[in-house]
Each structure stands twice: as C-alpha cells, then as structure tokens.
Amino acid sequence: MSVGENAPSYGSASQPEAAELKDFVNKQNIVAIVIWVAVIGAAFAYAWWKGYILRFRNYWNGTVDELRKCSWPTWDELKGSTVVVTISIALMGLFTYVVDLIFYYLVRLLT
C-alpha cells in the first residue's frame, strides 16, 4: 500500500459526482429560466391588458414622426458648431481659472 492510495482528494470530484452536480445545476438553471419567462410573460400580459403596450407604441410612432420632421444639420454645420462649443468651453474654463486665482490671492492677502 502506497502513501497516497487512501488519502482524501481535495479539490477534484470524481466523474459521477461531477456529472450529478452538472445535472443539478442544469436543472436549477432550467427552473430559473422557466420562472423568469413566466414572470416576464405575466408582466407583458398585464401591460397589454391595461393598454400600456398600445400607449407605448403610439408614443414611439409619434416620436418617430416628429423626428422625421426635424431638420438635421449638414456635416459642415455640425463641424462649425463643434468648433464653437469647444472654443466656448475653453474660454469659460480660462475665465473660471483666472477668477479663482484672483480670489485665491485676495484671500491670501487678507489672511
């Protein structure tokens, strides 16, 4: 009899135990999926019964119709607007920094 024959093996399951565990996990997953499908189906049926689905569809169609009426900017207009916004943000950041620096030195002068 060698030293390792009767020693317990930790961390590895034998083939039958691993297969049983896999079957158990698969059965649990199937049950969970069936429960979630039933819950989502019940929620959808309730929303349909109350008319929420129809209201959402009408809202969606109205939104699509309004977006078709919009005039979208051309590529050159979009680039120009992006440049204007970027310069405005940089100027506002510089202004904020300068005002903060002035107040910092005023407070240091007073204390």
N, C-alpha and C positions, 0 to 999 in steps of 0.2 A: 504494500500500500504506500503510495507516494504522498507527499505532504499536501498537495493541492487537490486531491480527489474529493474529500469530504468538506472542503472549505466552502462556505457560502459565497455565492457570486453576487456581488452588489453592483447595481448599475446596468445589468443586462437581464432581460427577461427571456425565458425560453420561448421557442417558437409557438407552442399552443397558447401560452399566456399572452404573447404579443398579438396573436390573431384574435383572441377573445376581447382584448382591450380595444383593438381596432374596430371590431364589430359593435362593441358597446358605444364607442364614440360615434360611429356612423349612425347608429340607431338614435342617439341623442340629437345629432345634427338633423336627421330627418324629422324628428318630432318637433324640434325648434323651428324648422322651416315651415312645417305644416301649421304650427301655431301662428307664426308671423303672417303667412298667407291668409289665414282665417281672419286675423285682426285687421290687416290691410283691406281685405275684401269687405269686411263688415263696415269699416270706416268709409270706404268708397260707396257702398250701398246706402249708408246713412246720408252721405253728402249728395248722392243722386236723388234720394227720396226728398230731401229738404230743398232741392233745387240749387245747391251751391255749385254743382258742376256746370249747369246751364248759365248761371250768373258769371262764373269764371270764363267760360267760353265766350260769352258776349263781351266781357271786359277785354279779353285777349283780342278778339276781332276788331273792337273799337280802337284799341291801341295800335294795331297793325294799320288800320285805315288812316289814323291820324299821322302815323309815321310816314305813310306814302305821300301825304300832303306836304310834308316838310321840304324845305329847300336845303339841300346839303351843300356845304362849301366845296369849292373846287380844291384841287391839290395845292395850287399856288396860294389861295386864300388861307388854307389850313397852315401852310408853312409860314406865311406872314403873321398870322395870329400867334403861332407858337413862338416866333421871334419876339413879338411884342410882349407876350406874357413872361418870357424868360428875362427880358431886359427889365420889366416892371418888378419882378421878384428880386432881381439883383439890386436894383435901386432901393427898394424897400428894406432889404437886408442891410445895405450900406447905411441908410438913414437910421435904422434901429441901432446899429453898432455905434455910430457917431453920437447919437443922443445918449445911449447908455454910457459911453466913455465920458461924455461931458458931465453927466450926473455922478459918475464914479469919482471924478476928480473934484467936483463940488462937495460931495460928502466927505471925501478925504481932507479937503481944505477946512471944512467946518469942524471936524473931529480931531 
